[in-house]
Amino acid sequence: MQEEFEFTQDQLDIQQMTRDFIRKELPFEKIKECDEQNKVPMDVVKKAAEMGLTSITLPEAIGGGGMGQVANSIVLEEIGYQDSGFATTIGACTLSYEPISQYGTEEQKNLFGKFIVDGGLAGFALTEADAGSDVANARTTAVHEGHEWVINGTKCFITNAPLASVFTVFAVTTPDAGTHGLSCFIVERDRPGVSVGKDEDKMGIRLSNTSEVVFDNVRVPDDHLVGKEGSGFKMAMSTFDVTRPAGVGASTCGGMKSCIDKCLEYAATRVTFGQPILTNQAIQFMIADMEIRYEASRALAYKVARLIDSGVKDSALASASKTMSSDSFVKCAEDAIQIFGGNGYSKEYPIEIMYRNAKISQLFEGTNQVQRMVIVKSLLKASGMM
């Protein structure tokens, strides 16, 4: 298959650098150990940060890579090839920075970005127990007092929460205003009143830590309000239009490619009835279907990334990329277990980890059912039916 989408030489260099790094620093033995212990390999995070992989889209002026979503997709695809959980840990930094990138002042970009370029992690604090897909149902509040905002509430399922140095926090500033009542704030981890709950004992992506974040009378100054008061919902949705194709689309493409490579290698060496199982047409067709899903998902992910880098954001295309890639990853991982047979179900092989990792991609950054609603709404608008 044709490999690249007219990547520039800089992008090709980033691809090779990331590929060499992640496959050396995060072999299966280390992934297996971290998966069992539900821990982030912080030594690898530190090296990734030093290489600029956590700050690839941040401005060069503050020490970031100054690159766009194609480069970000390349990085997350290569990391996702090795482990989706670790890709989630790294990708959460650019996710958290994106609202500040789009709506923040230069001072806010410098403030938030410095935590990342200095090697820290960041968290995107939007989800609540009763406000997952229904973001407008958030209950965390921010009340204006003098020259400060006082934040109270609890966020859940926050990636990097136990390790983050800074959070992007969405809180209600105007109750009963629906989507127009949500605002966005920068909140440093060391502010009084910020605490983190226990790690979620997740089914998959266990090389990322996920937990509650509690805000108990947390005070932040006026200049920590990002954008205009009441524009938080718009900011969150605009952020997802950028991050879904890379953080989910491209990173799951990496997982699919890993499934394909592992299945080819295994099927070529696993002998039954006197011949490798790769000679069986049933196995060949399963691998061929994996490749079809991978190529189609990858083409869409990079199409959307290129549009974003050219200044065009399309909610429906971003949702299509996220949905297609995540659905395809789940199917590829499921078929990979079938090809590996009993060995695929064993923890001695990497496939069962990849299968557990795949499922969350259909859920986070908006469930795939919500993505389909976004797509249909876009089609209805385009047809003049709404």
N, C-alpha and C positions, 0 to 999 in steps of 0.2 A: 504493500500500500504506500501511496505517496505520503511522505512524513510531515512536511511543514507547510504552514500557510503564509509563505513569503515573509517569514520572520526576518527581522533585521539582524545584522551580525551581533549587535549588543544583546538582542533577545536570545539568539542562539547560544551566546556565551553564558548568559544567565541560566539557560536550560541545562547546559552541560555542567556548569558549576554546581547547580542545585542537585542534579542527578548524582554526580560523583559524591557530593557531600552526604546526602541523605542515605544512600545505599551503603556507604562506609560507616557512618556514625549511628545508624539505626538498623542493624541487622535483625533478622527474625528472632534470634535468641534474646535480644534486648527488648524487642517489642513484646514477646511472650512474657518476660519477667515483669515489665511495667503493666501489662494487661492484667496479670494475676494480682498485682499489688494495687491496681487502680491509681497509678501515679504518673505524673508528667516527668519525663527525663530532662531535668533542668540543665544538666550539663550540655545536652544537645540544643536546648532552647538558647542557652548562652552563646554557643557557637553560631547558631542561626542568626541571632541578633547581631553579633559581631560582623557577620557577612552581609548584613543589611536585608535579610529575608523578611523580617518583621516590619520593616519600614520602607518597603519597595515603592509604595505610592506616595510617601510623604515628601514634601518639598526638599530639594537639594539645599536650600538656604538654611534649613534647620538640621541638616545631616541625613536626610532621607535619600531614597534612590531617585526621586523625581521622575518616576516612570508611571505608565498608565495601567489599565486593566488587562491588556494583553500580557504584559510582563508579570503582573500579579497572577494571572491565570496560569502562566507557564510555571511559576514557582509552586503554586498550590497543586497543580497537576502532578508535578514531579514528587512532591512530598506525599500527596495522596496515593501515589503508586506504592509507597512503602507502608504508610499507615494513615487512615482517614482521621483517627483521633488526634494525631500529632498535627495534621493539616488544619484541624479545627482550632487547636491551640494557637498556631501561628496566624491563621486567617482572622481570628478574632481581633487581632491588633488593628488591621486595616479596616475591618468592619466598624470597630469602635471609633476610629478616627474619621470615617467617612462623613458623618453629620457635621463635624467641625470643618472638614475640608470644604464642604459645599456651602455652609452657612455661617461659619465662625469668622471672627475678626483675625487679623494677623497676630495679635497678641494671644488669642485663644489657640490658634494653630501652633504657636511657639510653646505655649504652656503645656498643652496636651501632648504635642509631638515630642517634646523633650523626654518625657517619661519613656517613650518607645525607643527613640534613637539612643538613649542611654542604657538600653538593654532590658527595660521593664516590659511587663505585659499589661494589656488593657482589657476591660470588660464592657460589654454592651448591655446595659440594664434596662430592658423594656418589658420582658415577660413577667406576668404575675399569675397567681393561682387561678384567678377568674378572668384573666386577660392575656390569653395566648394569641389565638387567631383574632379574637375580639379585642384589639388593642384599646379601643375607645372605652372599654370597661375598666380601665386601670383605676386603682384606689390609692396609690401612693400620691401624696399631696406635697405641694410646695407653696408656702404662704409667705407673702412679702411683708417683712418687718424692717422698717427703716431702710438701710442700704444693704440688707441681706435677705436671702431666701431661707426658710426653715423647712427642711424636707423630712417627712415621716412616711414610713411604709415598708413593705417587704417585696423584694423581687425574687423570682425563683428561676431555676434552670439557667443560671448565668455562667456561661463559659469563662474560665480563667478566674472566677471570683476569689478563690482562696489565694491566688498568686498575683492578682492584678495590683498595679500601683495607682491606677486611675480608672474611673468609670465614666461612661456616657450614660446619664440617668434621665429617664422620661418620667415626669410627674405631672399631676393635675394641678393647674394654677387657677382654673375657672370651673368649679363644679357645675354639673348639669349642662355643660356646653358641648357635650359629645366630643366629636373629633376636633373641635376648635378649642377644647379646654386643656389640651396636653402641651407641655413645654419641655424643652431639653436643657440639661445642665451638665457642666463638668464638675465631678466630685472626686477629690483625691482620697485615696484609701486611708490615709492617716488622719483624716478629719475626725474630731470627737463625735461619737455617735454612730460611726460606720462599723458594722460588724458582719462577720460571715458565718453562716450556718455550716452544718456538717456536709461533707462531700456526698453527692448522690452516688449510690451504688448502682451504676448503670449497666445495662446489658452489653453495650458496645462503646465505641470511641473512648476507651478507658485510659488512653494516653492524653486525655484532656480532663481537667477537673471541672466539675459543675456543682454549684451550690446556691443556696439562698444568699442574698445580701440584704441586711436590715439597716434601715436609716431611722435613727431615733433622735429627733430634734437636731438633725445635722444642719449646720449653718454654713452657707456659702455666700460670697459677696455678689453684688449685682453683676459684676463682669463675668460671672460664671454661667449666666443665662446665655445659651447659644441661639442666635437668630432672634426672631420676634416672639414675644409671649403668645402662646396659643398656636404656634406653628409646628409643634412637636410631631403630630400625626403625619403631616405632610413631609416632614424631615425624615421620619422613620421609613415611610414608604419610598421616598426618593432614594434613601440609602440602600434599601433592598433591591431597587432597580439596578443598582451598580454591583452589589455584592453577590446576588444570587447566581449570576453566570460564572463567577470565579470561585467563590467560597463553596458553592455546592456543585455547579455545573462542571467546572474544570477539575476540581479535586476528585469528584466521583469518576471522571474519565480516567484519571490516574489509577483508581481502584479497578476499573474495568480492564484496563490494559494489563494490570498485574494479574488479574484472574486469567486472562487469555494466555499470557506467557507461562504461568504456572501449569495451566491445563495442557498446553502443548508439550511442555517438558515431561510432565507426569504421564500423559497418554502415549508418548513415544517410548517410554521405558517400562510401563506397566504391562506385563504379558499375561494374557489369558488365552486358553485354548491354543497355545503355541505361537501366538503372535501379539504384537503390541496392540492395545485397544484403539490406538489412533488409526488403525487400518479399518476399523468398523465405521460404516457410513453414518450410523446413528451418532457416534461421538463427533465425527467430522462436522455434521450438520449443527450440532450444539455449539461447537467452537465457531463455526461460520456465523451463526446467529449472534454470538457474543461480539464478533468483529463488526458486524453490521450495526449493532446498537452503539458500539464504541465510536465508530467513525461518524455516524449520524449525530450523536450527542456532542462529539468534539467539534464538528463543523459548526453546529449551532452555538455552542459556548463561545468559540472564537469569533464568530460573526457578531454576536452581541458585544463582546469585548471591544472589537474594532469600532463598532458604532459608538460605544461610550467614549472611546478615546478620540473620536472625531466630533464629539459634542452632542451626540444623539442618544437620548434615553428612551427606551420603549418598554413600558411595564409588561405588556403582553409577551414580547419576545423574551424578556428576562424570566418571566414565569414559565414560558415554554421550555427554556433551557434548563431551568432548575427541575422541572417536572420530568422532562424526558431523560435527563442524565440520572436522576435519582431512581426513577422506576427501572431504568436500564441496568443500573448498578445492582439493584436488588435481584433482578432476574439473572444477571451474569453470575453473581455470587451463589445463587441457588443452584444454577446449572453446574457451576464449578464443583460444588459438593457432590452432585450426582455423578460427575465424571470421576472424582476421587473416590467415590463409594464410601465405604466405612472409614477409610483414612481421612476423608474430607470432614468427617464428623468428629475426628480425634483432635485433641489439643496439641498433638505432636506435629501437626501440619498447620500451615498458616491460613488455610481456607476458612476454617470455622470462625476465626477472628474477623476475617473480611466479611463473612456473612452477617455476623453480629454488628459490625460497623456500618454495614450498608443501610440497615433499616432506618436509622435516625435521619438519613438524608431525605426521606420522604416526609419528615415531620418538621424539622427546624427551618427557620426563616420562612415560616408559613407552610402549612400542610399542603400536600399536592391537590387536595380537594379545593382549598382556597385558591391555589394557583389557577386551577381550571375555571373558577368563577371569574378571576381577573381576565383570563383570556376571552371568555364568552362575553363579558361586559364590553371589552374592547371591540369585539366583532360587531356587537349590537350598535355601539356608538358609530363605528365606521359605516354601517349600513343605514344609519339614520333611524334605527328602530328604537332608540332611547336618547 
